[in-house]
Amino acid sequence: MYPKSFEALVDCFRRLPGVGLKSAERYAFEYLKWSKEDVDEFIKQLSYAKAHLKTCRICGNLAEDELCPICQDVHRDTSMICVVESIPDVIAMEKTQEYKGLYHVLGGVISTSKGIMPEDLNIDSLFDRITENVKEVILATNPTVEGETTSLYLSKLLESKNVNVTRIAHGIPMGGHLDYADELTLIKAMEGRKKMG
């Protein structure tokens, strides 16, 4: 029905999460309306992001340098580490402007059904970060079965460390995701966090 080059463009947009056929077609038609300058800028930014964005060597957050802006910030409270599943969760927490500590991005959650085991996550480096200065580790995984499993696993491992382990309160509904929650819900979830174990 469409020319092959248009179908190939639609297929590219469909690779994005949550984009179905209709949305991909709309994106493709919109893209065709762009000027050559807009297209060139889009391609340039895609290439630049792919070449320059990486994960922070300390926390796993998005970075252009070896360290992300949060790990570089000398004003952050280094006595608290908030453990999250993914980079968008860091952004969601930062939007609340309430949490001033550090982060640790796991890069996923334990899911035996998907073959994701603890060794597949960014866990070892979390333990390397827990020094005498760290007083609290906040487990802020999503309130899903996998998120709860991961939090329980981490809380058990952290029992050997001299650190207060807390879990964010469930101001976020079960099955919800941090990056979809509004700022007030996240603030309440952080305020109501509780000790694990």
N, C-alpha and C positions, 0 to 999 in steps of 0.2 A: 504494500500500500504506500509506504514512504520510500524515497530513494535510500539506497544502502548506506550512504554517508550519514544521512539523518538518523537512521536506525542505530548506527554505530554510536552516534552522539547520545542518543537516548539511553543506550546500554551503559555508557559511561556514567551518566547521571544516576542510573538505577543502582550503581555500586554504592552509593551513599546510603547510610542507614536510615530507614524509615521512608525512603523514597520509592513509591510504587510507579507503575507504568504511566498513569495519568500525570503525576507530578513531574516525572522525568520528561515527558513530552512537553509540558508547559515550560520547564527550564530550558529545554532545547530550543523551543520557539522564541523564548525571550533572548537567549544567547544570540540567535541569528539577527536580532534587532540591534545588537551592540555595534558601535563604530569599530573600525580597525584599531584605533588607539585603545579603546576599552578592552578589546580582545588581547592586544599585545600586553597591556598592563596585567590582565588576569593571568596570562601565561607566565609572565615574568614573576608575579607573586607566588604562583604555584611552584615554580622552579626554585625560587629563593627559599621558600618555606621548607621544601623537601631537602634542600642542600644545607640549610643552617639550623633548623630546629632539631633538638635532640632531648634526651632526658638528663636531668641533673644527676651528677655522679653521687650526690649524697642522699637526696630524698626521692628521686624519680619523677619530679615535676618537670614540666616543659621548660626548656632553657635554650638560649642561643649561645651561651658560654658553658664552661664546665659546671658552673653553679647557677641555679635559678635565682631570680631576684629576691625570693623569700629567704633562701639560705645565705644570700649576700647581705641581707639587711641586718645591721648590727643592733637595731632597736627591737628585734623580735625577742620574745621570752623563750630562752633556750632551755628552760626547765620543763617545758611541755611539748610533747610530740603527738599530733593528731594523725592517726592512721586511717587512710581512706583507700577505697578500691581503685580509683582512677583519677586522672588529671582533671576532668571536668568537675569532680567532687571538690578539689582544691579551690577551683574558681568559685563554685557555689558557696563554700565556706567563707571565702574572702569577701564575697559580696555582702555578708552580714556586717562586716567591719567591727565585729565583736571579738573574734579570736585573734590573739596576738602572738601565739606560739609558732612552733615549727610543724612541718608535715612530713608524712612518709607515705608514698604511693606504692601500694602492693602490686598494682598491675593486673588486678583481677581478684577472684575469690576461689576458695576451694570448692570444686564441683566434681565429684567422682563420676557423675553421669556424663560429663563432658571431658573427662580424663584430665582435669586440672587438679594437680596435687600440690601440697605445700612447697615442695622443691621447685615448682614452676613459678612461684611468686617471689616477690622482692622482700623476703622475710629475714634472711641471714644478715643483710645490711642494717635492718632495724635493730637487731641485737648489738651490732657493732656500735651503734649510736647511743646506746643506753649507758651513760657514764654516771659518776656521782652527782653531776649537775642536774640530771634529768629526774624530776620528782613525780611526773605524771605522764602516763601514756593513755590517750583517749582513743578508744576504738570506735570509729565512725563509719563502719561498713554499713551498707544498705540493709534495712530491716526485711531481708528475704531469707529463705531457708539457707542459701549459700552464704549470705552475709553473716547470719547468726552462727553458722558452723565455723566460719573463719574467725569470728570474734572469740568464740569459746576456745578454739584451738590456740589462738594467740594468748588468751588470758591464762591458760594452763602453762604455756611455755614461759610466760613472764613471771610466774610465781617464784621462779628461782632468782629473779632480780629484785633488788631493793627499790621498788618503784610502785606508786599507786596506779592501779589499772582501773579505768572507768569506761563506761559504755554510754554513748549518747542516749538520751531519753527518746522514747518513741513518740515525739511530736510529729514524726514522719510516719505515715501509715504503713502497715505491713505490706510488702510488695512494692512500695514506692522507691524512688531513686533520688539521691541528694540533689543531682543537677536539675531536677524538675521542681524541687521544693522552693517556696518563696522564702525571703529573708527572715520574716518573723517566725515561721515554722522552724527554720534552722537555729535561730537564736534561742527559742524555747527548748529545742532538743539539746542544745549545748548546755543551757542552764540546768536542765533536769538530768544531766548525766549521772550515772551511779557507778559505784565500785563493783568490779567483777569478782565473782567467787566468794 
